[in-house]
Amino acid sequence: MTTQDELNQIIDRAGDNAPHPKRHTLEPFRDSSKTRKLRLWLNIIFMAGAIAGLIVYFRYDTEVAKYILVVSCVFKFVELALRILKI
């Protein structure tokens, strides 16, 4: 029978020999500063539109709020396309 101390020593030794997984290193931005600024502004417009759409949805008219939210999502889709295509 092994004691708890012996088990802990075995586990410690096994951990010392185990290779550490390679972590993803963050690459510097590949975006040009022009694209980064554009994406930032598109995100700001999206967030402002989403907040305004939710306020209008819960306080006033749901039909108008749906249009505001759809237009806001268009800005987000454009930002997403710029990010994925790395334009």
N, C-alpha and C positions, 0 to 999 in steps of 0.2 A: 504494500500500500504506500502511496505517496502522500506526503503531507501537502498542505496548502502552500507552504514556502517553496517546496520543490516544484510544484506546478507553476508558481509565479516566476521562478527562475527559468523554467523551460519556456514559458511564454515570452519572457524578456529576451532570452537568447534567440528565439525564433524571430522576434521583431527586429533584432539587430541585423540579421542576415537578409531580411526581406527587402527587395528593391523598392524604393519609393516611386510612386507613380509620377510620371511627368505631368506637371501642371501646365495649363495653357498660359502662356505669357501674353500679356496684352500687347497687341501690335499698335504701333502709333497710327493715328488716324490716316487713312489713305485719302480721305476727302480733301479737296482743295479748300482753302479758307472760304472761298465764295460759296461752295456747296454747303459747307458746314453752317454758314450764316443763314443761307436760304432755308436749310432744314430746321434751324432753330426758330426762325420766324414762322415757318409753316406749323411747327408744333405749338407755338404760342397762339397762333390764330385758331388752331384746332381746339386747344384747351379753353380759350375764351368762348368759342362757339359752343362747346359742349356744356360749359357751365351756364351760359345764357340759355341754351336750349332746355336744360333741366329746370332752370328757374321758370321759364315760360311754361313748360309742360305742367309743373305742379301748381303754379299760381294762376295762370291765365288760360290759354287755349292750347289744347293738345295738337290740333291740326297744324297750327303755325309752328309749334315746337318741333314737330316731325320734320318740317322743311329746314329749319335751322340746324337740326342734328344731321340731316343728310348732307347739307352743304359743308358742315363742319367735318364730316367723315371724308368728303372729297379732298379736303386739304390734307388729312392724314394719309389717304391713299397715295397722294402725290409725293408726300414725304417718304412714305414706305418704298415707293418705286425708286426714288433717288437713292435711298439707302441700299436697297437690294442690287440695283443695277450699277451702283458706284459711279454715277455720272459725275 
